[in-house]
Amino acid sequence: MSAPNFASESIWTGDNLAVLRGINSGCVDLIYLDPPFNSNRLYEAPIGSKAAGASFKDAWTLDDVDVYEHGELADRNPAAYSVIEAARQSHGKGMQSYLIFMAVRLLEMQRILKSTGSIYLHCDTTAGHYLKLLMDSVFGAANFKTSIAWKRSVAHSDTKQGRKQHGRIQDTLLFYVAGARWTWNPVYVDYDPEYVDGFYRHTETETGRRYRKGDLTAAKPGGDTLYDWRVKRRKDGDWVADLEDEWMAPRDEWEYLGVGPYRNRYWAYSKTKMREFAHQGRLVYASTGMPNYKRYLDEMPGVPLQDLWTDIPVALGKERTGYPTQKPLALLDRIIRASSNEGDMVLDPFCGCATTLVAADRLRRKWAGIDLSALAVKLVDDRIAEDRGLWGGATALTQPPKRTDLGTLPNYRTHRHRLYGEQEGVCVGCETHFPFRVMEVDHILPRSRGGTDHPDNLQLLCSGCNRSKAGRTMAEWRAAQ
Ligand SMILES: C[S@@+](CC[C@H](N)C(=O)[O-])C[C@H]1O[C@@H](n2cnc3c(N)ncnc32)[C@H](O)[C@@H]1O
């Protein structure tokens, strides 16, 4: 793990790949990404909304991706490469292009995540099945935790219904962790009213508190669990326990509620504990005199959150910015609470109108975002200003950060001899053999695009090819030949 090489409250405008490549390894606690879904649509914010002017294209061809990156995937992650190849065969080049775009970015996200970190990928049925396989390839199938179904809208009849199919009202959140020990804060939600009515059927007259009756016997013996519990019916009909330590009252005035092997039941608690319950008024008696434990509804944490989320509506009312595909703050609040702690770094590499960043800010997390659209910076400023009343301004950036976790790498030119040997004197550009003096060390991914001096990012080109390639990626340069 290393320290982040960027300040909290940074927002980059630009392609997230270059920015991700510039971020130090293992320095982010939580990544939430809500990328384009490959929906074959152009999204535009309505004129007059806070987000007016924002738009993004979600239709893909091979021209949208760097084919060099596709080749690079074959070396870096053969499993991901195979998934993409399978998608090309079953779905065509649009899906292939989209998945290449996603895979190279997911690889960077895996690299920058802390070993205790988590990632949530928001998608839908358009490409979710392929994205699950890509995530398995990049993060490891064993690190998959849950696929959450978020009910994003109420039942509707859209044009697709006319095409004879079920209405699509759910999105999917694929939740993965980086390693064996990840940050997790259990989240509880309110009980279903039907469950409350069905189980918490009793109300205490004096306090109005609702409770359910809990069994005080158990099937397995353990410790001090085999004793008589003495109860007596009072004149008013209520049963009471004899709480005198010595059980002094004449025996015939009391009934003894026995448990034991003959009934295959034992008390679930020791006698001391039972007395404590009785003193606290937590025992309630059945008509037989059998004590039960009062389990109060207001003491229960709620239901542990499950993988079906139907209680969060889309962003409505004042929260709505008009940004196409805006997600609700409550959704991000839930994710951030569960998978990070105060002070942790949360990153959204497709931050749109900055929902994640606003939610993270409210929960006192550090945060950073990236989006192609410059409007994201303005929206996060506006939205957080509304929250805080006064706002110092997010740091708006356009240049990718420079990695500081690589130590002091030797000057990249010192790799010339090694590379000459490995490439057997052949220029990667024109594939021609040259004498050593003509060869120059080139950054495969230019430094201006987040490429580093790391040996993996270096190759030898002849001086002619190197001059011609200049600040471009190999694919851009090849495409221009
Ligand atoms: C589905 S929206 C995200 C919406 C966001 N979750 C919100 O609540 O506002 C996807 C966003 O990804 C951005 N985007 C698409 N390609 C990108 C890229 N290569 N780098 C950075 N952002 C990108 C789009 O501009 C768009 O804002």
The ligand as an SDF file (V2000), in Angstrom:
LIG
                    3D

 27 29  0  0  0  0  0  0  0  0999 V2000
  -23.5730    6.6660  -16.2390 C   0  0  0  0  0  0  0  0  0  0  0  0
  -22.7760    8.1820  -16.1410 S   0  0  0  0  0  0  0  0  0  0  0  0
  -22.3410    8.3510  -14.4590 C   0  0  0  0  0  0  0  0  0  0  0  0
  -23.4260    8.9840  -13.6490 C   0  0  0  0  0  0  0  0  0  0  0  0
  -23.0320    9.1960  -12.1830 C   0  0  0  0  0  0  0  0  0  0  0  0
  -22.9800    7.9590  -11.4610 N   0  0  0  0  0  0  0  0  0  0  0  0
  -23.9920   10.1510  -11.4950 C   0  0  0  0  0  0  0  0  0  0  0  0
  -24.6770    9.7630  -10.5260 O   0  0  0  0  0  0  0  0  0  0  0  0
  -24.0870   11.2760  -11.9540 O   0  0  0  0  0  0  0  0  0  0  0  0
  -21.2870    7.8130  -16.9440 C   0  0  0  0  0  0  0  0  0  0  0  0
  -20.3170    8.9560  -16.9980 C   0  0  0  0  0  0  0  0  0  0  0  0
  -19.0890    8.4550  -17.5250 O   0  0  0  0  0  0  0  0  0  0  0  0
  -18.4500    9.5110  -18.2090 C   0  0  0  0  0  0  0  0  0  0  0  0
  -17.4260    8.9060  -19.0690 N   0  0  0  0  0  0  0  0  0  0  0  0
  -17.5830    8.1350  -20.1800 C   0  0  0  0  0  0  0  0  0  0  0  0
  -16.3780    7.7320  -20.6500 N   0  0  0  0  0  0  0  0  0  0  0  0
  -15.4370    8.2340  -19.8110 C   0  0  0  0  0  0  0  0  0  0  0  0
  -14.0160    8.1760  -19.7540 C   0  0  0  0  0  0  0  0  0  0  0  0
  -13.3120    7.5080  -20.6620 N   0  0  0  0  0  0  0  0  0  0  0  0
  -13.3680    8.8270  -18.7620 N   0  0  0  0  0  0  0  0  0  0  0  0
  -14.0720    9.5210  -17.8140 C   0  0  0  0  0  0  0  0  0  0  0  0
  -15.4280    9.6130  -17.8160 N   0  0  0  0  0  0  0  0  0  0  0  0
  -16.1040    8.9810  -18.7880 C   0  0  0  0  0  0  0  0  0  0  0  0
  -19.5920   10.2220  -18.9370 C   0  0  0  0  0  0  0  0  0  0  0  0
  -19.2430   11.5540  -19.2320 O   0  0  0  0  0  0  0  0  0  0  0  0
  -20.7020   10.1240  -17.8850 C   0  0  0  0  0  0  0  0  0  0  0  0
  -20.7420   11.2810  -17.0950 O   0  0  0  0  0  0  0  0  0  0  0  0
  1  2  1  0
  2  3  1  0
  2 10  1  0
  3  4  1  0
  4  5  1  0
  5  6  1  0
  5  7  1  0
  7  8  2  0
  7  9  1  0
 10 11  1  0
 11 12  1  0
 11 26  1  0
 12 13  1  0
 13 14  1  0
 13 24  1  0
 14 15  1  0
 14 23  1  0
 15 16  2  0
 16 17  1  0
 17 18  1  0
 17 23  2  0
 18 19  1  0
 18 20  2  0
 20 21  1  0
 21 22  2  0
 22 23  1  0
 24 25  1  0
 24 26  1  0
 26 27  1  0
M  CHG  2   2   1   9  -1
M  END
$$$$
